[in-house]
Amino acid sequence: MEAFLKGERVAAHVRSFIAYGHSTLKEHMPPSHQKYLEWTPSRIVTWAKKIGPFTAELVQKIISSRVHPEQAYRSCLGILRLEKHYPKERLEKASRRALKFGALSFRSLRNILSAGLDRLEHDEPDSKSAPSAHENIRGSQYYQ
């Protein structure tokens, strides 16, 4: 494969036959993307641990949900940057809530924080609890 700029060949590479694979060379990436190559998933999770264990778990699950961990870096870094706008305690509570509901994204966490859902008590009734008595609820004995 060849790449041309204004009619002049600037690069030539052997074609990659790996389906849906990435074959970009580091030197061909923009400088803003090259810095991501120095990061590792463990490094990002370690940064998240400084906020708290729920934030670290959320970041780990986001990274694990992607085929290529690098695809999750932007979302994870967005989560870490939320510390500039919210205290660690709120980020931790929001991360806990996001994990509880399977909301594994930067956008979900930001929405939890902006709506103040992290401030709700965690002692919310579970959907698995027994329903309250009501005349329309027949119970298991009705079906025997």
N, C-alpha and C positions, 0 to 999 in steps of 0.2 A: 504494500500500500504506500502511496506517495501523497505528500501534502505540498500544495503549491501556494505561493503568495505572489500576486501580480505576475504570474507566468513563470516564476522562478521556483525550482524545487527547494523546499526548506527542510524536508524530512522524508526518510524512506524507512519502512519497517516491514518485517515479515508478517504476513497476515496471521492473526490468531483465530483458530478454529474452535475455541472454547465458547460454547453457547452462553450468551448473556454475561460473559466474563469481561472484566476490565483489564486493559493492557496499556494504560496511560503511563508514560515515563515521567518520573519526578521532575526532570528538567523541562518538560513540556507543560507542566502545570503552572498556573498563575502563582505568584509569590504568596498571595493570601491563602491559597489551598495547600501549598507546600508545608506550611506550619502545622497543619493537621496531621501530617505524617509522623511527626515527632511524638504525638500523643498515643496513649494506649488506653484500652478500656479500664484497666486497673488504676491508671493515673486519674481518670475522671471520677471513678468510684471513690478513690481516696479523697479527692476534693469534696465530694458530696458528703463523706463521713464527717467532715468538719462542721457541717450543718446539723447532721444527726443520722441515726440509723435508718429511719423511714425514708429519708431523702436518698440515702445511699442505696437502699433496696429498690426504690423507684427507678433510679438511674440505671442500676444493674439490670432490671427487668426490661427497660427500654432498649438498652444495648443488646440484650439477649434476643429481643423480638425481631431484630433485623438480620438479614442474611449476611451483610457486611457490617461489622460494628461501626465502621467509620460513618455510615449513613445515619447513625443515631447521635453523633457528636454535637451537631448543631442544636438539636432539641435538648440534650443534656446540658450544654453550655448555657442555653437560655434559662434552664431551671436554676443553674448555679448563679446566674446574673440576677435572678429575682431577689437575691439577698440584698442587693442595693436598694430595693424598694420596700422590703418586708423584713421584720425581725426573724431570726432563726426559729423561734418558737412557733410562729405562724407557718413558716415553710414546712416544719416538721409535721404539724397538725394537718396541713393541706396534703402533704405527701402521704400521710397515714390514710386520709380519706380517699385519695386517688387510688391507693393500693386496694383499699376495701372494695371499691366499686370497679376496679379494673380499668381505670382511666389513665392509661399509660402514655401520656403525651405532655409536652410543654403547654400546649393550648389548654388542656383540661386543668392542669395545675394552676395556670394563670387565672382561669375562669373561677376556680374554687376560691382563690384568694380575693379576686376583685368582687365576688358576690358575698364574701364574708362567710362562706360555708365552713371554713376551717374553725370558726368561732362557735359553731353549734356543738352541743354536748355529744360525746361519743356514746352515751347511754340511750341512743335512739332505740325504739322497739324494733326487734327483729321481725322480719316478715314470716319467720317460722314459728312465732309464738302463737298460742291458742287464740282463736277468735273469741270475742266477747259474746256472752249469751244474747241471743236474739230470737224472736219468734219464728223467723224464716230459716234458721239453721236447724237442720234435722238431726245431725249427728250420725254416728256409725250404726247405732241400733236400728235406725229407720230402714236401712238397706238389708237387714238380715231376714 
